[in-house]
Amino acid sequence: MRFLIRTRIPAEPGNKLIQDPNFLTKLEEYMNKVKPEASYFMPIDGQRSCAFIVNVERNDQVPAMVEPLFQWMGANVDVIPVMNFDELRNGLRNR
C-alpha cells in the first residue's frame, strides 16, 4: 500500500538540522533506507517540511520509517494512505 509520510519540522529543531554539516548525508541515508517513490521538500504552515511517497507491504514497517523523523528531526509526522488515479478507478469499479 502506498502512503504519504508528511513531516513538519518546528523552527528550533529545523535550525539545528540545517546547521549540521552532515544533514544532507543523513537525509540521503534515510531516503536510501525507506526508498521513497518520490520525495518533496517545502514549507507547510511556516515550517520546514518533507513529503515522501513510500510503498508499505506490512503495517509493522511504518514505525521504522517514521521514528527517525520523530527522533532525528524532531518532526511532527503524518502517515496518510494515498493512491494514484488508476488505483482510484479500480477501487470505484469494485464497489
C-alpha positions as CSV (number, residue, x, y, z in Angstrom):
1,M,0.0,0.0,0.0
2,R,1.2,3.5,-0.8
3,F,1.5,6.1,1.9
4,L,2.4,9.8,2.1
5,I,4.7,10.4,5.0
6,R,4.5,14.1,5.6
7,T,6.6,15.9,8.2
8,R,6.6,19.4,9.7
9,I,9.8,20.4,11.5
10,P,9.5,23.1,14.1
11,A,11.8,26.1,13.7
12,E,14.3,25.3,16.6
13,P,15.0,21.6,15.7
14,G,15.0,22.6,12.0
15,N,17.6,25.3,12.6
16,K,19.8,22.7,14.3
17,L,19.4,20.3,11.4
18,I,20.3,22.8,8.8
19,Q,23.5,23.8,10.7
20,D,24.6,20.2,10.9
21,P,27.2,19.7,8.2
22,N,26.1,16.0,7.9
23,F,22.4,16.9,7.4
24,L,22.2,16.1,3.7
25,T,24.2,12.8,4.2
26,K,21.8,11.7,7.0
27,L,18.8,12.6,4.9
28,E,20.2,10.7,1.9
29,E,20.8,7.7,4.2
30,Y,17.2,7.9,5.5
31,M,15.9,8.0,1.9
32,N,18.1,5.0,0.9
33,K,16.5,3.1,3.8
34,V,12.8,3.9,3.1
35,K,13.2,4.0,-0.7
36,P,10.5,6.6,-1.5
37,E,8.9,6.6,-4.9
38,A,9.1,10.4,-4.7
39,S,10.3,13.0,-2.2
40,Y,9.5,16.7,-1.9
41,F,10.7,19.5,0.4
42,M,8.6,22.6,1.1
43,P,7.3,24.9,3.7
44,I,4.0,24.0,5.3
45,D,2.4,26.4,7.7
46,G,5.7,28.2,8.1
47,Q,7.6,25.1,9.0
48,R,10.3,23.2,7.1
49,S,8.6,20.1,5.7
50,C,9.3,16.9,3.7
51,A,6.9,14.6,1.9
52,F,7.8,11.0,1.0
53,I,5.7,8.7,-1.1
54,V,6.5,5.2,0.1
55,N,5.2,1.7,-0.5
56,V,4.4,-0.3,2.6
57,E,3.9,-4.0,2.3
58,R,3.1,-4.6,6.0
59,N,2.0,-2.2,8.7
60,D,4.8,-3.2,11.0
61,Q,7.2,-1.4,8.6
62,V,5.7,2.0,9.5
63,P,7.5,2.6,12.8
64,A,10.9,2.1,11.3
65,M,10.0,4.7,8.6
66,V,8.7,7.3,11.0
67,E,10.7,7.0,14.2
68,P,13.9,8.5,12.6
69,L,11.8,11.6,11.6
70,F,10.5,12.0,15.2
71,Q,13.8,11.3,16.9
72,W,16.4,12.8,14.5
73,M,14.4,15.7,13.0
74,G,12.1,16.4,15.9
75,A,9.3,16.4,13.3
76,N,5.6,16.2,13.5
77,V,4.7,13.3,11.2
78,D,1.5,12.2,9.4
79,V,1.2,8.9,7.7
80,I,-1.6,9.1,5.1
81,P,-2.8,6.3,2.7
82,V,-2.7,7.6,-0.9
83,M,-3.5,6.2,-4.3
84,N,-2.9,7.1,-7.9
85,F,-5.7,7.6,-10.4
86,D,-5.6,4.0,-11.7
87,E,-6.0,2.7,-8.2
88,L,-8.9,5.0,-7.5
89,R,-10.6,4.0,-10.7
90,N,-10.2,0.3,-9.9
91,G,-11.5,0.8,-6.4
92,L,-14.5,2.6,-7.6
93,R,-15.3,-0.1,-10.2
94,N,-15.2,-2.8,-7.4
95,R,-17.7,-1.1,-5.1
